[in-house]
Amino acid sequence: MRPRAWRAASASVWGWLPVADAEALDDLVRHTAFALLVRDGHPVPEERLAATLPTHLNRSAVRQAVDRLAGSGHLDRDPSGAVVGAGGLTLGDAPHRLLLHGRDYRTWCAYDAIGIPAALGADGAISTRCGVCGRAITIRLPAATTEERPERLWLAAGGTDLRVEFCTPTVLLCSPDHADAWATRQGGRGRVLDLGQAWRLGAGAWAAYAREAERLGAA
């Protein structure tokens, strides 16, 4: 296990984290914020977020982490400063609708809408539109991942700007032909996945978020 992964695991299991390690603290903050959004379905005030984190963590360090993550597009906040989005799941405005645990959420990209329920082992329903023609797409998960369906996910290669270079171009397409057309528009900077492939890949990508959700009784 790499040092960063070891530190993150230590934080989860032992409640210990070197505050100087900003990357590990950021991971802990966004995983915890995500878990609280899944569990409670409400905005997460900074006070509640800080109270859920290991008690020894410096409140100022937590605030700085929230500011960093919001500034880089890894958290959404409402006008009061409460966290409303983390790990791709948001109570704010976003292009893809995800029905999860009986609640309406939005997701930053189409991959979020598939990967989050996959990692949580939960049923979900996605409502979005084809990135090429705008046709309405409704998908029920996990049932759709084992069926022969025409929809495809374009998983963008990403870059330095999470929202612009990864989230915005990562969409669902209503057919293989439209997936090919989108790939051409994107200059091949990404790859096409069927729903089953996206589900399996997403389960691993959101595994750390799901573990924190389970720890907090949200999964």
NORNOR-V926172 format. One line per field, one symbol per residue. ss: DSSP state (h for helix, s for strand, l for the rest). psi: psi as a letter, one per 40 degrees, with the letter a starting at -180 (. if undefined). A space follows every 10 residues. Layout:
ss->???
psi->???
//
This chain:
ss->llhhhhhhhh hhhhllllll lhhhhhhhhh hhhhhhhhhh lllslhhhhh hhllllllhh hhhhhhhhhh hlllssslll llssssllss lllllsssss llsssssllh hhhhhhhhhh lllssssssl lllllsssss slhhhhllll lsssssllll lhhhhhhlll lssllhhhhh hhhhhlllls sssshhhhhh hhhhhlhhhh hhhhhllll
psi->hidddddddd dddefhhhdd gddddddddd dddddddddd fiihiddddd ddihdehhdd dddddddddd deeeiiiide eihehifehi eahiehhhhh feihiiidid ddddddddde fiiihhhaih edeehhhhhh ieddeeihie iihhhidaad hdddedddeh iiieiddddd dddddefega ihiidddddd dddddedddd dddddefe.
//
